[in-house]
Amino acid sequence: MKKLMFLMIVFVMVLSACAPTPTQLPAPVATEAPAPVVTEAPVATEAPVVTEAPVATEAPVVTEAPAASGVKELTILWAEWDPANYLQEIGNMYEKETGIKVNVVQEPWGSFYDRVSAEWAAQGDSFDMVVGDSQWVGQGVTQGHYVELTDFFKENGNIQDTVTPATLRYYGEFPTDSGKYWAYPTEGDAVGWAYRKDLFEDPAEMEAFKAKYGYDLAVPTTWAQLRDIAEFFTRPDNPKNGVKYGVAVYTQKDYDGLIMGYQNPMFSYGAYWYGEGYAVEGVVNAPEAVEALKFYRELYLFAPPGTSNAFFAEMNDAFISGQAAMIMNYFAFFPALANPGVNQFADKTGFFSGPAGPNGDRYVSLGGQGTSVNSYISDERKQASLDFIKWFAQKSIQEEWAKVGGYTCNKEVLASDAFLNNTAYNKAFAESMGFVKDFWNIPEYGLFLEIVNRNMHGYVVSGEGDPQAIMDNIAKECEAVLKEYGYIK
């Protein structure tokens, strides 16, 4: 896998030289396929499995059905996981209402980006819509692969105002703060937390914790509290109910796992990857970013052995096996923890959203995807795709999307009692979707992934290097990329 990733990174750097400058928004040319920028293909060690989802009990009330067109079938491409199955259920509802068949084609996570980028390179029309990663938006826009949805949103009841601002910004808008939209926020997701309620509520543990730290043991509201709790429950030689370690955190270096984990304290400490005009020097290596890196390294000291290259699967494994008192993970993987058939501690499992930093800032890493229309399909199919998005964006259909297991981004649905009380983790999810932030989404994002992982991983898992020097080097290398591709002079 390491050799494969090295070859992919080299391949990325060679091909990335073909990228247009950020100020260019080239329109698709029918007679010549553009050279794609392959920044980095998502790598998943195994396909995510969501083992339990709410079941819809009522047929949706459809208030607006699009007019029938000459198109009788639509294809949506997505990754291979349960949310794509849920979208197929919604598509079946659409077919029943309109007579237009919807096929949700699933591609394994490991080859999902490869398939999409190959279609882009060929200006292919094998799919009408793609539920793409937020980090793809920049490439999809600058290389002309996505249809702009800005006017469509405004002309159809201001669809952009029905979703949470953060999801619109990171799933659909490009360039940042431009007010131009290219995707409808579809599958919301964010990093959240699961914890062992039986340990937190044990009277003896509560008494011992207060005696040691001077405050009550409870769901942490700050990163400092989370750190104390992680330390308190780390007892490899004296476990409580089998639990030996306080916390498990993302450390995967092959794609974006480590980065998605570190970003949670980074954002909450008041730091970000870049500032105005894509400035990175003095921003990504600011004191707040350095302190967040030190903190993340300290959290890892309370993690179970064998989690030095861990992502979503390893997080759930650490919890289900009883090794860790708390874990971070995307909400998409929490249904398994609420399922007694999978998690022996299901009835003892609670969930919470990310805590606040030293100054009260509170942000979490974004996951999830938005639906974009393929620019290379016929005008008739483009209109049919827009009709589907308009229908799908209705509140009544978003309620159905949530019922069958999708993570809606609709503000009203997220705030409804029906949604909040539907699962043990929905309240934390709804709260998180109000303060998500994301990584770089420009076409060269894969180069930044490689830079950050290479510099940061050794320090987080082994204490190698100096945190200030690490962040200084990340800033230097990122600035060089930005200059090379014309973002900064």
Buried (B, 14 or more C-beta within 10 A) or exposed (E): EEEEBEEBBEBBBEBBEEBBEBEEBEEBEEEEBBEBBBBBBBBBBEBBEBBBBBEBEEEBEBEEBBEEEEBEEBBBBBBBBBBBBBBBBBBEBBBEBBEBBBBBBBBBBBBBBBBBBBBBBEBBBBBBBBBBBBBBBBBBBBBBBBBBBBEBBBEBEEBBEBBBBBBBBBBBBBBBEEEBBBBBBBBBBBBBBBBBBBBBEBEEBBEBBEEEBEEEBEBBEBBBBBBBBBBBBBBEEEBBEEBBBBBBBBBBBBBBBBBBBBBBBBBBBBBBBBEEEBBBBEBBBBEBBBBBBEBBBEBBBBBBEEBBBBBBBBBBBBBBBBBBBBBBBBBBBBBBBBBEEBBEBBEBBBBBBBBBBBEEBBBBBBBBBBBBBBBBBEEEBBBBBBBBBBBBBBBBBBBBBBBBBBBBBBBEBBEBEEBBEBBBBBBBBBBBBBBBBBBBBBBBBBBBBBBBBBBBBBBBBEEEEEBBEBBBBBBBBBBEBBEBBEBBE
